[in-house]
Amino acid sequence: MNQSSGRRPKLVLYPTRTMTPTPGTSEDDFQIYASYRGSSASGFFGTLKVVRKTDGKLLFPFDGADSIGPFPSKAAAVAAALDRGDELVKADLARPEL
């Protein structure tokens, strides 16, 4: 489920359309967007967005979510963000947030 690209992701969250909460049935029903921010002086922090594609629900970030990092390299920050995204997908498959 590790998905990352160099381009800025286009998120469609259906702000004007009411969607019926629909749980995902497989890892393909989720999109993970992982990147990083920061510098070598302050450390690199992972950034993450996890979207359930069946209903457009943004699962991460949420209010109160802790930061991912700091890490000594960009690659480590992105890898940690992807790992956190995979954990969130597995957790939502086990117990969907509706």
C-alpha positions, 0 to 999 in steps of 0.5 A, a space after each residue: 500500500 506504499 504509494 508516493 509520487 513527486 507530484 502534489 496530490 489532488 484530493 477530492 473530499 466531496 465538500 458539497 456532496 453528502 456521502 454515506 459513510 462506507 467502510 473500506 473492504 481492502 487496502 485498495 480502498 485507501 489512498 496514502 499521501 506521504 511527504 516531508 517538511 523541515 530541514 537538516 538543521 531542524 530535522 525532517 518531519 513526515 507529513 501524511 494524508 490518508 483518505 478512504 476512497 469509498 466515501 472520501 473520508 479524511 482519516 489522517 491528519 486529525 485534531 490532536 494527531 502527533 507529529 511524525 519525527 524528527 528524523 535525520 533524513 528525508 527518506 526516513 521521514 517519508 518511510 515513517 509516514 508511509 508506515 503510519 499510513 499503513 497502520 491507519 489503513 489496517 486499523 480502519 479495515 479492522 474497525 472502520 471509523 464511520 
